[in-house]
Amino acid sequence: MSIFRIHFTWQEKTYTLKARSLDMTHPYFVAIMDLVLPAESHVLINPADDEIRKKFGSVRQLMLPFQSVSLIEEYTEDPDYRENDKAPAKAEVVFSDRFGKKT
């Protein structure tokens, strides 16, 4: 099942939403359905994710004018989903000895 990441501007602010379904058959709008909202964390609070949940949490379908959409990405699976906690988080430094000396 595809996951779409949509980058758009609304009220002079740039947003990025994820959804499972898009409809681009309308001549002037992109219809975004089945939004995938960021998961709520009880440990860390991300203000951007919190704002997205507040603004779009109860939306069933979002109709965006084509002019406000800057980029639509399609993935076969959620690019932000980490299967286990051992996977490196974003911005985490990962050290590798791939290019280390061979003995």
C-alpha positions in Angstrom: 0.0 0.0 0.0 1.4 3.4 -1.0 2.1 6.3 1.3 2.1 9.8 -0.1 4.0 12.7 1.4 2.5 16.0 0.3 4.3 19.3 0.8 2.1 22.4 0.5 1.6 26.0 1.6 -1.5 27.1 3.5 -2.0 30.5 5.2 1.6 31.5 4.4 3.0 28.4 6.2 4.5 25.3 4.7 3.2 21.9 5.9 4.0 18.3 5.1 1.3 15.6 5.5 1.2 11.9 4.8 -1.8 10.1 3.4 -2.7 6.7 2.1 -4.9 8.0 -0.8 -4.8 10.9 -3.3 -7.3 11.9 -6.0 -5.9 14.2 -8.7 -8.8 13.8 -11.2 -10.3 17.2 -10.3 -8.9 19.9 -12.7 -8.0 22.4 -9.9 -7.6 20.5 -6.7 -5.7 17.6 -5.1 -7.9 15.6 -2.8 -6.0 14.1 0.2 -7.8 11.2 2.0 -6.9 8.8 4.8 -4.3 11.1 6.5 -1.5 9.5 8.4 -0.9 11.7 11.4 2.3 11.8 13.4 2.1 9.5 16.4 1.8 11.1 19.8 4.8 10.6 22.0 4.6 10.8 25.8 8.3 11.4 26.1 9.1 14.0 23.5 6.8 16.8 22.3 7.4 18.0 18.8 5.5 21.3 18.3 5.3 20.8 14.5 3.7 17.4 14.9 1.4 18.7 17.6 0.2 21.5 15.3 -0.5 19.1 12.5 -2.6 16.9 14.8 -4.6 19.9 16.0 -5.2 21.4 12.6 -5.8 18.3 10.5 -6.6 15.6 13.1 -10.4 15.6 12.5 -10.2 16.1 8.7 -11.8 13.3 6.6 -10.7 14.8 3.2 -8.6 17.7 2.3 -8.9 19.6 -1.0 -5.8 21.6 -1.9 -5.5 23.9 -4.9 -2.7 22.6 -7.2 -0.9 26.0 -6.9 -0.4 25.4 -3.1 1.2 21.9 -3.6 4.9 22.1 -4.1 5.8 18.3 -4.0 4.1 14.9 -3.8 6.3 11.9 -3.0 5.0 8.3 -3.2 6.6 5.5 -1.1 5.8 1.8 -1.0 6.0 2.0 2.8 6.1 4.8 5.4 9.5 6.4 5.2 9.4 7.6 8.8 8.4 4.2 10.3 11.1 2.5 12.3 10.5 -1.2 12.7 12.5 -1.5 15.9 14.0 0.9 18.4 17.5 -0.2 17.4 17.2 1.7 14.0 19.0 5.0 14.1 16.8 8.0 14.7 17.0 11.0 12.4 20.0 13.1 13.1 21.7 10.4 15.1 25.3 9.8 14.3 26.1 6.2 13.2 29.7 5.1 13.2 30.9 2.4 10.8 34.2 0.8 10.4 33.5 0.0 6.7 36.5 1.9 5.6 38.7 1.0 8.5 42.0 -0.7 8.1 42.1 -4.4 7.3 44.3 -6.5 9.5 
